């Protein structure tokens, strides 16, 4: 780590190869990663509650795929419950 002073404050930089990454950038990246994991986890638990009886691994795949906007799915969406498919009339 390199340290330098700017305006009587001390900042440190992380060196990766010959690039320097500031502490604030690392904190920002880690907070985005943590927020993404929390959103995926919340979606996964919502699917666990509303889609009982389905394979949890498939539900996790669906929530990660939806978050990443991949467009992949393991099942037909007409197979979802009435909570997730409001166009379907029971």
C-alpha positions as CSV (number, residue, x, y, z in Angstrom):
1,X,0.0,0.0,0.0
2,X,1.2,3.5,-0.8
3,X,0.3,6.4,1.4
4,X,0.3,10.1,0.4
5,X,-1.0,13.3,2.0
6,X,-3.4,15.6,0.4
7,X,-5.0,18.6,2.2
8,X,-3.6,17.4,5.6
9,X,-5.4,14.1,5.1
10,X,-3.8,10.7,4.5
11,X,-5.1,8.5,1.7
12,X,-3.9,5.1,0.8
13,X,-3.9,3.4,-2.5
14,X,-3.9,-0.3,-3.3
15,X,-1.6,-1.3,-6.1
16,X,-2.7,-4.0,-8.5
17,X,-0.1,-4.6,-11.1
18,X,0.9,-1.1,-12.1
19,X,-2.5,0.4,-11.4
20,X,-3.6,2.3,-8.3
21,X,-7.1,1.9,-6.8
22,X,-8.2,4.3,-4.1
23,X,-9.8,3.2,-0.8
24,X,-13.1,5.0,-1.7
25,X,-13.3,3.0,-5.0
26,X,-12.8,-0.3,-3.1
27,X,-15.5,0.6,-0.6
28,X,-17.9,1.5,-3.4
29,X,-17.3,-1.7,-5.2
30,X,-17.8,-3.8,-2.1
31,X,-21.0,-2.0,-1.2
32,X,-22.4,-2.7,-4.7
33,X,-21.5,-6.4,-4.4
34,X,-23.1,-6.6,-0.9
35,X,-26.3,-4.8,-2.1
36,X,-26.5,-7.2,-5.1
37,X,-26.2,-10.2,-2.9
38,X,-28.9,-8.9,-0.6
39,X,-31.3,-8.3,-3.5
40,X,-30.7,-11.7,-4.9
41,X,-31.2,-13.3,-1.5
42,X,-34.4,-11.4,-0.9
43,X,-35.8,-12.5,-4.2
44,X,-34.7,-16.1,-3.5
45,X,-36.6,-16.1,-0.2
46,X,-39.7,-14.5,-1.8
47,X,-39.6,-17.3,-4.3
48,X,-39.2,-19.9,-1.5
49,X,-42.3,-18.5,0.2
50,X,-44.5,-18.2,-2.9
51,X,-43.3,-21.3,-4.8
52,X,-43.4,-24.0,-2.1
53,X,-42.7,-27.4,-3.4
54,X,-40.3,-26.4,-6.1
55,X,-36.6,-27.3,-6.1
56,X,-34.7,-24.5,-4.2
57,X,-31.7,-24.8,-6.5
58,X,-34.0,-24.0,-9.5
59,X,-35.5,-21.0,-7.6
60,X,-32.0,-19.7,-6.8
61,X,-31.1,-20.0,-10.5
62,X,-34.3,-18.1,-11.4
63,X,-33.6,-15.3,-9.0
64,X,-29.9,-14.9,-10.1
65,X,-31.0,-15.1,-13.7
66,X,-33.6,-12.4,-13.2
67,X,-31.2,-10.1,-11.4
68,X,-28.6,-10.4,-14.0
69,X,-31.2,-10.0,-16.8
70,X,-29.8,-13.1,-18.5
71,X,-33.2,-14.3,-19.7
72,X,-32.6,-18.0,-18.9
73,X,-35.2,-20.1,-17.1
74,X,-35.4,-23.7,-16.0
75,X,-39.2,-23.9,-16.1
76,X,-42.1,-22.6,-18.1
77,X,-43.4,-19.4,-16.5
78,X,-47.0,-20.5,-16.9
79,X,-46.1,-23.0,-14.2
80,X,-45.7,-20.3,-11.6
81,X,-48.2,-19.7,-8.8
82,X,-51.0,-17.1,-9.0
83,X,-48.9,-14.7,-6.8
84,X,-46.2,-14.4,-9.5
85,X,-48.4,-14.6,-12.5
86,X,-51.3,-12.1,-12.2
87,X,-52.6,-12.8,-15.7
88,X,-53.4,-16.4,-14.8
89,X,-57.0,-16.9,-13.5
90,X,-57.6,-19.8,-11.1
